[in-house]
Amino acid sequence: MTRVIIVGDGPGGLSAALFLAKNDQEVTVFGTDKTAMNYAHLHNYLGLPDIVGTEFQRVARAQTSAVGATLLDEEVTSVAINGVFTVSADNGAHESEYLILTEGKNPELALSLGVAVDEDGRVAVDQDNRSSVERVYVVGRSVRPTRSQAIISAGAGAVAALDILALEEGKDVQDWDSPPKG
């Protein structure tokens, strides 16, 4: 089982956690539910009727917990790499093999790890949201500060999660759910 730590509990972080946890990975999400989603009203999230951001967050957090992700209401104070990632938070240090950062417009933790940024100061990632630091993924406003939408961040989180699953399996991974037969 792979250990993944996700910093940030908005749509990108929770989406990544959902995909990873439902595929039997050990996932811990750090966040204090202070995401910008709590100030949003979604009219354009495919598959959902109009929904207030706080309700979206409540549903997403419950869905993620239900598949086995651990959500910790803690602020991350630092991250370090020493073979594994060490994430220091309010109540101690935690280790993981992968790190997904969804820090918003101020990617302090990503920058502290030395990730590459582009000429506009955005964290540079590839098509799978991999940063320049091995096993570090960055999604959300750190990558797209002026083009951020909940559905885009959720998709980026899913892409990062599927990439981690593929790396661990040694082949591409599909995450298809089939309706129950009956």
Secondary structure, DSSP 8 states (H G I E B T S, - for coil): --EEEEE--SHHHHHHHHHHHHTT-EEEEE--S--GGGG-EES--TTS-SEEHHHHHHHHHHHHHHTT-EEE---EEEEEESSSEEEEETTEEEEESEEEE--TT--HHHHHTT--B-TTS-B---TT-B-SSTTEEE-GGGT-TTS--HHHHHHHHHHHHHHHHHHHHTS-----------
